[in-house]
Amino acid sequence: MAGMRLPSFFKSRQPKQFEFSPRYYNESKEAMKERKARIKAELDRENGKITEYNSLHLRGALKQQWKGNKNISSFSKKSNSRILIILAILFGLVYLVLK
């Protein structure tokens, strides 16, 4: 049931509008651009042309480091599962001994 509103001297705030424009990301296209830029920079180096510091090279190096860190996290997951298995075996042995 809607009640009557009292007149107001001040305007009430309007809610802010949400504006979202989705962006499309194509990983294979980005990788292809990166490879082409690396090849071009390598050819320029071979021809004796000195190029400026390439941000794509840095970006590629960072991606490779992140991929390397994923392997470390999988190792820690494996070690955690081993610890859980060992604890389960120990609890089972203690239960059998105290039974």
C-alpha positions as CSV (number, residue, x, y, z in Angstrom):
1,M,0.0,0.0,0.0
2,A,1.6,3.2,-1.1
3,G,1.4,6.1,1.3
4,M,1.1,9.7,0.3
5,R,4.3,11.6,0.0
6,L,4.8,15.0,1.7
7,P,5.9,17.8,-0.5
8,S,9.6,18.5,-0.4
9,F,11.7,21.6,-1.0
10,F,14.7,19.5,-1.9
11,K,15.1,17.2,-4.9
12,S,15.7,13.6,-4.1
13,R,18.8,12.0,-5.6
14,Q,18.3,9.8,-8.7
15,P,20.1,6.5,-8.7
16,K,23.2,6.3,-10.8
17,Q,22.9,4.4,-14.1
18,F,25.0,1.4,-14.7
19,E,26.8,1.5,-18.0
20,F,28.6,-1.6,-19.1
21,S,30.0,-2.1,-22.5
22,P,31.4,-5.7,-22.9
23,R,34.7,-6.1,-24.6
24,Y,35.7,-9.1,-26.7
25,Y,39.1,-10.7,-26.0
26,N,40.6,-13.1,-28.5
27,E,43.6,-14.8,-26.9
28,S,44.9,-16.4,-30.1
29,K,44.8,-13.1,-31.9
30,E,46.8,-11.4,-29.1
31,A,49.3,-14.3,-29.2
32,M,49.7,-13.9,-32.9
33,K,50.3,-10.2,-32.7
34,E,52.9,-10.8,-30.0
35,R,54.7,-13.4,-32.1
36,K,54.7,-11.1,-35.2
37,A,56.1,-8.3,-33.1
38,R,58.8,-10.5,-31.7
39,I,59.8,-11.8,-35.1
40,K,59.9,-8.3,-36.5
41,A,62.1,-7.1,-33.6
42,E,64.4,-10.1,-34.1
43,L,64.7,-9.4,-37.8
44,D,65.5,-5.7,-37.1
45,R,68.2,-6.7,-34.6
46,E,69.7,-9.0,-37.2
47,N,69.7,-6.2,-39.8
48,G,71.4,-3.9,-37.3
49,K,68.4,-1.7,-36.6
50,I,68.1,-0.8,-32.9
51,T,64.5,-0.8,-31.7
52,E,63.1,0.8,-28.6
53,Y,62.2,-1.2,-25.5
54,N,59.4,-3.5,-26.6
55,S,56.5,-3.7,-24.2
56,L,55.2,-6.8,-26.0
57,H,58.4,-8.6,-25.1
58,L,57.9,-7.7,-21.4
59,R,54.3,-8.8,-21.6
60,G,55.3,-12.1,-23.1
61,A,58.0,-12.7,-20.4
62,L,55.4,-12.0,-17.7
63,K,53.0,-14.4,-19.2
64,Q,55.6,-17.1,-19.2
65,Q,56.5,-16.4,-15.6
66,W,52.8,-16.7,-14.6
67,K,52.6,-20.0,-16.4
68,G,55.7,-21.2,-14.5
69,N,54.1,-20.2,-11.2
70,K,51.0,-22.4,-12.1
71,N,53.3,-25.4,-12.0
72,I,54.5,-24.5,-8.5
73,S,50.9,-24.2,-7.3
74,S,50.1,-27.7,-8.7
75,F,53.1,-29.0,-6.7
76,S,51.7,-27.4,-3.5
77,K,48.3,-29.0,-4.2
78,K,50.0,-32.4,-4.5
79,S,51.9,-31.9,-1.3
80,N,48.7,-30.9,0.5
81,S,46.9,-34.1,-0.7
82,R,49.9,-36.2,0.5
83,I,49.7,-34.6,3.9
84,L,46.0,-35.4,4.1
85,I,46.6,-39.0,3.2
86,I,49.4,-39.4,5.8
87,L,47.1,-37.8,8.5
88,A,44.3,-40.2,7.6
89,I,46.6,-43.2,7.9
90,L,47.9,-42.0,11.2
91,F,44.4,-41.4,12.6
92,G,43.4,-44.9,11.4
93,L,46.5,-46.4,13.2
94,V,45.8,-44.5,16.4
95,Y,42.1,-45.6,16.2
96,L,43.2,-49.3,15.8
97,V,45.7,-49.0,18.7
98,L,43.3,-47.4,21.1
99,K,40.4,-49.6,20.2
